[in-house]
Amino acid sequence: MFEYEIIVICLLLTFMGLIFTGFPLAWVLGGVSFMYLTVSLVLLNVFNIDTYFLDDWNDFAIIVDRIWAQMQNWVLVALPMFIFMGLMLDRSGVADKLMANFTKLFRGLRGGLALTVIVIGVLLAASTGIVGASVVLLSMLALPPMMEARYSKTLAAGVVASSGTLGILIPPSIMLVIMADQLSLPVGDLFMGAVFPGLILGVLYVSYVVIAAMVRPDMAPAPERAEEVTWWDVLGVVWSIVPPLLLILAVLGSIFAGIATPTEASGIGALGATVLAAANRRLNLEVLRRVCRETMLTTSFIFGIFLGATAFALVMRSLGGDEFIGGLLEGLPFPPWGVVAFILFIAFVAGFFLDWLEISLIILPLVAPVVEGLGFDLVWFTVLFATTLQTSFLTPPVGFSLFYLKGVAPPGITIGHIYKGVVPFVLLQITGIILVFEFEDLVLWLPEQMY
């Protein structure tokens, strides 16, 4: 049955080609699915060529049941709540206070502003999970003072872009929610498994900034007048860090302790972010309207892609695409760990051209059964896959963080500065991937302790 393999290859090539047209992804997925459904039925019914496919149009009606089942999944209710939480928190003024107080705390250190950005990036990541909002917020808060302090433009751009992307991995992460839904895994296990990999990336970023500032002092000049840190500065940091920490504890702590499901915790987070905005006198009807509208648009965009991906997956699997991909991977002349490394390499390269959402919805469900069949833990592989996909935000030409940053960066920072600035951080992320690949306990230890 050679014909269906040719159709599978043509299906994948057509999808990848249409991605570059700029047409909405949801329509590309649905349109390609409809196109190849028609092609296969014509080949079967007109030319009597066996395509390993559905027999007629009526069989395709199963798509309605699949979409209905997906919309009934309570795990996905957490998506709009976490999106609302992140957008509201970005408008709550919490980041402004963190930036002001941590800048005072690190003002005597070479590279102190860059370290401040990384610390705030980690805190925002554990509170929001919205990459675009985090990158834009950090850019507006940190780039002007870093330029005024004569920081290297490449270092400043790289620190802001990479720190802002931590939210896609560090829980509560909407990417992990979607992956859990696709693979029928507990969201809590993925959240717990991603804690240490996310923190490791933060430590790697801090180490790079410290070493770069020592080796290349011109990249992060020392402050001209270094003032001593006072107890008031320390108290200011503590006072500004307590609210987001309480929010993180309420959301992640309730999940890890088994008190609340991720869906219930997302509601707690949305309420907590609203309370913080009100406490900082940032909440009004206009802010609430904008946050609700952006939540609706973002959620609609994600669910639109869900619908297109559901149709694409049905056509792909009905063509025997999952067996085709599985056979290719299992036929590779590599040991099991080599197959996993090859899959991660494909995901890394795909991140240059595709967003994490497309890769999570299309590639991950095809390769996960193969990895599980090789004897690897699926939670470990999913977190490892998610760590790899984080690089898709930083790798040109489709690295979305790069465009978020360029949109709000001061005029002196060009796209060239941004591209050069993220290169060391992409290498650091690859280092983090290797660490997670080599040491499974970095992912599995915390989930195991909770049971």
Secondary structure, 3 states (H helix, E strand, C coil): CCHHHHHHHHHHHHHHHHHCCCCCHHHHHHHHHHHHHHHHHHHHHCCCCCCCCCCCHHHHHHHHHHHHHHHCCHHHHHHHHHHHHHHHHHCCCHHHHHHHHHHHHCCCCCCHHHHHHHHHHHHHHCCCCCHHHHHHHHHHHHHHHHHHCCCCHHHHHHHHHHHHHHHHCCCCCHHHHHHHHHHCCCHHHHHHHHHHHHHHHHHHHHHHHHHHHHHCHHHCCCCCCCCCCCHHHHHHHHHHHHHHHHHHHHHHHHHHCCCCCHHHHHHHHHHHHHHHHHHCCCCCHHHHHHHHHHHHHHHHHHHHHHHHHHHHHHHHHHCCHHHHHHHHHHCCCCCHHHHHHHHHHHHHHHCCCCCHHHHHHHHHHHHHHHHHHCCCCHHHHHHHHHHHHHHHHCCCCCCHHHHHHHHHCCCCCCHHHHHHHHHHHHHHHHHHHHHHHHCCHHHHHHHHHCC
